[in-house]
Amino acid sequence: MGRKKSNVRKSFENYLGYLFFKLWVTWVDCLPLKSLASYGEGLGTLALSLLRKRKKIALGNLHLALGKEKSSEEIERICRNSFRNIGKDMLEISSCFNFEEGYLKTLVKLEGKEHLDDALRRGNGAIALTAHLGNFPLLNLRLVNEGYPLSLVARDPENPKVAKMITSYRDAVGIESIPDKPRMACVSKSLKALKQNRILSLQIDQNAPATECWVDFFGYSVPTFKGPIIFSLRTGAPILPMFIIRNPDSLHKLIIHPPFQLSIAGNVEQDITSNLARLTKVVEATIREYPEQWWWIHRRFKRARNIQTGERIWTKR
């Protein structure tokens, strides 16, 4: 009886979440495009006041990563502006699938497109290595809008109705969704995408299981997803770091960097770890350049350890 009640409650919660999501999308669709930034900034400011747990996580992450080089006032400012940018991101994400023809090319300018074209001409696909920086879902949408075939490895919401709705949006614009679980199916579909000369979009800046590779990130040892390196080694697909940056006028710039050069010494495990460490530093450098645009609300440092002693950096966040 208890399990039945639990299932009924879960189904009811999922339905309410789905209903809220639909109402949210409907409301956002009614907003003028030019007002999304201002509404989003207000939304982010409100979230900063209401989502105290997320604010605590963000400030904790900021103090760990930048506390030795920035004052408390600077960290507070970065946190505040990060929430405001996330608010803008959320409104744009919710409306982007209904943008008018041509608007996306105005909203997001491409820089370094030649690197992606050169990579795809080799026929092994391309690994788009990005991060939760700026309005990252627009990065994938903009590439598809430019005519590139793209597959996205995604960790969708736990609510199956909401996840299905999001997947249907991606399908409608030509983004292939590859769920990150189960793992073997994710790996198989990712390799297939590269074999078909598609772009495989990956991120390595979230908390990873302890079984992944441990590398330096902001001076701490953290487990990091090694997928990009393994896929590149197995298929010959080049890794192209690419990040989307919000400009002061709320337009965006998608920067596609030249291919990341793998260093091969002959020991597979060491090659994976050393290259992942270097690739992680590329992500870190970009976050340092645009700290107000990274999603500090994620628990990236949940398993962080002291890089010298291996001692757990324990924070109740």
C-alpha positions in Angstrom: 0.0 0.0 0.0 2.8 2.4 0.9 4.6 1.8 -2.5 1.3 2.4 -4.3 0.7 5.7 -2.5 4.3 6.7 -3.2 3.8 6.0 -6.9 0.6 8.0 -7.0 2.3 10.9 -5.3 5.2 10.8 -7.7 2.9 10.7 -10.7 0.9 13.7 -9.3 4.2 15.6 -8.7 5.3 14.8 -12.2 2.0 16.0 -13.6 2.2 19.3 -11.7 5.8 19.8 -12.8 4.8 19.2 -16.4 1.8 21.6 -16.1 4.0 24.3 -14.6 6.6 23.8 -17.4 3.9 24.2 -20.1 2.5 27.3 -18.4 6.0 28.7 -18.1 6.7 28.2 -21.9 3.3 29.7 -22.7 4.0 32.7 -20.6 7.5 33.2 -22.1 6.1 32.9 -25.6 3.9 35.9 -24.9 6.9 38.2 -24.0 8.4 40.4 -26.7 11.9 39.2 -27.7 13.4 42.6 -26.9 12.2 42.4 -23.3 13.6 38.9 -22.5 16.9 40.3 -21.2 15.2 42.8 -18.8 12.6 40.2 -17.6 15.4 37.7 -17.2 17.5 40.0 -15.1 14.6 40.5 -12.8 13.9 36.8 -12.7 17.5 36.1 -11.7 17.4 38.7 -9.0 14.3 37.1 -7.6 15.9 33.7 -7.7 18.9 35.0 -5.8 16.6 35.9 -2.9 14.4 32.8 -3.0 16.7 30.0 -3.9 18.9 30.2 -0.8 20.4 26.8 -1.2 21.5 27.5 -4.7 22.9 30.8 -3.6 24.9 29.1 -0.9 26.3 26.5 -3.4 27.2 29.3 -5.8 29.0 31.3 -3.1 30.8 28.2 -1.8 32.0 27.4 -5.3 33.2 30.9 -5.9 35.1 31.1 -2.6 36.8 27.8 -3.4 37.7 28.7 -7.0 38.4 32.4 -6.7 38.6 33.2 -3.0 42.4 33.6 -3.0 42.4 36.2 -5.8 39.1 38.1 -5.3 37.6 39.9 -2.4 34.3 38.9 -0.8 32.6 41.9 -2.4 33.8 40.8 -5.9 32.6 37.3 -5.2 29.2 38.6 -4.1 29.0 40.7 -7.3 30.0 37.7 -9.5 27.3 35.6 -7.8 24.7 38.2 -8.2 25.4 38.8 -11.9 25.6 35.0 -12.5 22.1 34.6 -11.2 20.9 37.5 -13.4 22.6 36.0 -16.5 21.0 32.6 -15.7 17.6 34.3 -15.6 18.2 35.7 -19.0 19.4 32.3 -20.2 16.3 30.6 -19.0 13.9 33.0 -20.8 15.9 32.8 -24.0 16.1 29.0 -23.8 12.3 28.7 -23.2 11.5 30.9 -26.3 14.4 29.9 -28.7 12.5 27.1 -30.4 9.9 29.6 -31.6 12.3 32.3 -32.8 11.4 33.9 -36.1 13.3 32.9 -39.2 16.7 34.6 -39.3 16.5 35.9 -35.7 18.9 33.3 -34.3 21.7 34.4 -36.7 21.2 38.0 -35.5 21.2 36.9 -31.8 24.3 34.6 -32.0 27.3 35.5 -34.2 29.7 32.8 -35.2 33.5 33.2 -34.8 35.9 30.5 -36.0 33.5 28.6 -38.2 36.4 27.6 -40.5 37.8 25.4 -37.8 34.6 23.4 -37.7 34.3 23.1 -41.5 37.9 21.9 -41.7 37.3 19.3 -39.0 34.2 17.9 -40.7 35.9 17.7 -44.0 38.1 14.9 -42.6 34.9 12.7 -42.3 35.4 11.6 -38.7 32.9 13.9 -37.1 33.8 16.6 -34.6 33.6 16.8 -30.8 32.2 20.2 -29.6 33.6 20.6 -26.1 31.7 23.2 -24.3 30.6 24.1 -20.7 27.7 25.5 -18.7 28.8 29.0 -19.7 26.6 31.6 -21.2 23.4 30.4 -22.8 24.9 27.1 -23.8 21.8 25.5 -25.3 21.8 28.3 -27.9 25.2 27.0 -29.0 23.7 23.8 -30.2 20.7 25.4 -31.7 22.8 27.9 -33.6 25.1 25.2 -35.1 22.0 23.3 -36.3 20.6 26.5 -37.6 23.8 26.9 -39.7 23.1 23.5 -41.2 25.4 21.3 -39.2 24.2 17.8 -38.1 24.5 17.7 -34.3 24.0 15.1 -31.5 23.8 16.3 -27.9 24.6 14.1 -24.9 22.1 15.4 -22.4 21.1 14.8 -18.8 17.4 15.6 -18.9 15.1 16.4 -16.0 13.9 13.5 -13.8 10.3 14.3 -14.7 9.7 12.1 -17.7 6.9 14.3 -19.1 9.1 17.4 -19.0 12.1 15.4 -20.4 9.9 14.1 -23.3 8.7 17.6 -24.1 12.3 18.9 -24.2 13.4 16.1 -26.4 10.5 16.8 -28.8 11.6 20.4 -29.0 15.1 19.3 -29.9 13.8 16.8 -32.5 11.7 19.5 -34.1 14.8 21.6 -34.8 17.1 18.7 -35.8 19.1 18.2 -32.6 19.5 14.5 -31.9 19.3 13.8 -28.1 21.5 11.1 -26.6 20.6 10.4 -23.0 23.6 10.1 -20.7 22.2 6.9 -19.2 22.4 4.0 -19.6 26.1 4.6 -20.1 26.8 1.9 -22.7 23.9 3.0 -24.9 25.2 6.6 -24.6 28.7 5.5 -25.7 27.3 3.5 -28.6 25.1 6.3 -29.9 27.9 8.8 -29.5 30.4 6.7 -31.5 27.7 6.2 -34.1 27.1 10.0 -34.4 30.8 10.6 -35.0 30.9 7.8 -37.6 28.1 9.6 -39.4 30.3 12.7 -39.5 28.1 14.6 -37.0 29.0 17.1 -34.3 28.9 15.5 -30.9 28.3 18.1 -28.2 29.8 17.3 -24.8 30.4 19.1 -21.5 32.9 18.2 -18.8 32.3 20.9 -16.2 29.7 19.2 -13.9 30.3 16.9 -10.9 31.4 13.5 -12.2 31.5 10.1 -10.4 34.6 9.2 -8.5 35.4 6.5 -11.1 36.2 9.2 -13.7 39.6 10.8 -14.1 40.8 13.1 -11.3 42.4 16.3 -12.7 43.2 19.9 -11.6 40.3 22.4 -11.7 40.9 25.7 -10.1 43.6 24.2 -7.9 41.6 21.2 -6.7 41.5 17.6 -7.7 38.1 16.8 -9.1 36.7 13.8 -11.0 36.1 14.8 -14.6 34.3 13.1 -17.5 36.8 11.6 -19.9 34.4 11.0 -22.7 35.8 13.6 -25.1 39.3 12.2 -25.0 38.3 8.6 -25.3 35.9 9.3 -28.3 38.7 11.3 -30.0 41.3 8.6 -29.5 38.9 5.9 -30.7 37.5 7.7 -33.8 40.0 10.3 -34.8 37.4 13.0 -34.4 39.0 16.3 -33.4 38.0 18.1 -30.2 37.0 21.7 -30.8 36.6 23.8 -27.7 33.7 26.2 -28.3 31.9 28.6 -25.9 29.0 31.0 -26.2 29.5 34.4 -24.6 26.8 36.9 -23.8 27.8 40.4 -24.9 26.9 43.6 -22.9 24.1 44.2 -25.4 22.6 40.8 -24.6 23.6 39.5 -28.1 25.9 36.4 -28.1 29.1 35.3 -29.7 29.8 31.6 -30.4 33.6 31.2 -30.4 34.9 28.0 -32.1 38.5 27.4 -31.2 41.1 25.5 -33.3 41.2 21.7 -32.7 42.7 20.7 -29.3 46.0 18.9 -30.0 46.2 15.5 -28.2 49.5 14.5 -26.8 50.1 10.8 -27.3 52.9 9.1 -25.3 51.8 5.5 -25.7 50.3 4.7 -22.3 46.5 4.8 -22.8 45.5 5.6 -19.3 48.2 8.2 -18.8 47.3 9.8 -22.2 43.7 10.0 -21.3 44.4 11.7 -17.9 47.1 14.1 -19.2 45.0 15.3 -22.1 41.9 15.6 -20.0 43.9 17.7 -17.5 45.0 20.0 -20.3 41.5 20.2 -21.8 40.0 21.0 -18.4 42.4 24.0 -18.1 41.0 25.3 -21.4 37.5 25.3 -19.8 38.9 26.8 -16.6 40.6 29.6 -18.5 37.4 30.5 -20.2 35.5 30.6 -16.9 38.1 32.8 -15.5 37.7 35.2 -18.4 33.9 35.3 -18.0 33.2 34.3 -14.4 29.8 36.0 -14.3 28.6 33.7 -17.1 29.4 30.3 -15.6 26.6 28.4 -13.8 28.2 28.4 -10.3 24.9 26.9 -8.9 26.1 23.4 -9.9 27.9 21.3 -7.3 31.1 21.0 -9.3 33.3 20.8 -6.3 31.2 18.2 -4.4 34.0 15.6 -4.5 37.0 18.1 -4.6 40.2 17.1 -2.9 43.3 18.9 -1.9 45.6 18.5 -4.9 48.7 17.9 -2.7 47.4 15.8 0.2 44.3 14.2 -1.4 42.3 15.3 1.6 38.6 15.8 0.9 37.5 19.5 0.7 34.5 19.0 2.9 31.8 21.7 2.6 28.2 21.3 3.7 26.6 22.8 0.7 
